[in-house]
Amino acid sequence: MIAKIATGEIEDNKKSNRTKSGKAGAKARAESMTSEERTEIARKAANARWS
């Protein structure tokens, strides 16, 4: 089955439960943080990417 997905014979449109729960967890985390906390996390991530 993996080979058929890789070659495009069939499509794999299933989303894993991890993806769904990860998005839900990220949303809940963002809603529980203040704007300043989110800004600081974003600043640290940007510094890590560009350093």
C-alpha positions as CSV (number, residue, x, y, z in Angstrom):
1,M,0.0,0.0,0.0
2,I,2.8,2.4,0.8
3,A,4.3,1.9,-2.6
4,K,1.0,2.6,-4.3
5,I,0.7,5.9,-2.3
6,A,4.2,6.8,-3.2
7,T,3.7,6.2,-6.9
8,G,0.3,8.0,-6.9
9,E,-1.8,4.9,-7.8
10,I,-3.9,5.7,-4.8
11,E,-4.3,8.7,-2.6
12,D,-3.9,8.7,1.2
13,N,-6.4,11.3,2.4
14,K,-6.6,10.1,6.0
15,K,-5.5,12.5,8.7
16,S,-4.0,10.8,11.7
17,N,-5.4,11.2,15.2
18,R,-2.1,12.8,16.2
19,T,-2.6,15.6,13.7
20,K,-6.1,16.3,14.9
21,S,-5.2,16.2,18.6
22,G,-2.0,18.3,17.9
23,K,-4.1,21.0,16.3
24,A,-6.6,21.0,19.1
25,G,-3.9,21.1,21.7
26,A,-2.1,24.0,20.0
27,K,-5.4,26.0,19.9
28,A,-6.1,25.3,23.5
29,R,-2.6,26.4,24.5
30,A,-2.8,29.6,22.5
31,E,-6.2,30.5,24.0
32,S,-4.8,30.0,27.5
33,M,-1.8,32.3,26.9
34,T,-1.6,36.0,27.0
35,S,-0.6,38.0,24.0
36,E,2.7,38.8,25.5
37,E,3.5,35.1,26.1
38,R,2.6,34.2,22.5
39,T,4.8,37.1,21.3
40,E,7.7,35.9,23.3
41,I,7.4,32.4,22.1
42,A,7.2,33.6,18.5
43,R,10.3,35.8,19.0
44,K,12.3,32.9,20.4
45,A,11.2,30.7,17.5
46,A,12.2,33.3,14.9
47,N,15.6,33.8,16.6
48,A,16.1,30.0,16.5
49,R,15.3,29.9,12.8
50,W,17.5,32.8,11.8
51,S,20.4,32.2,14.1
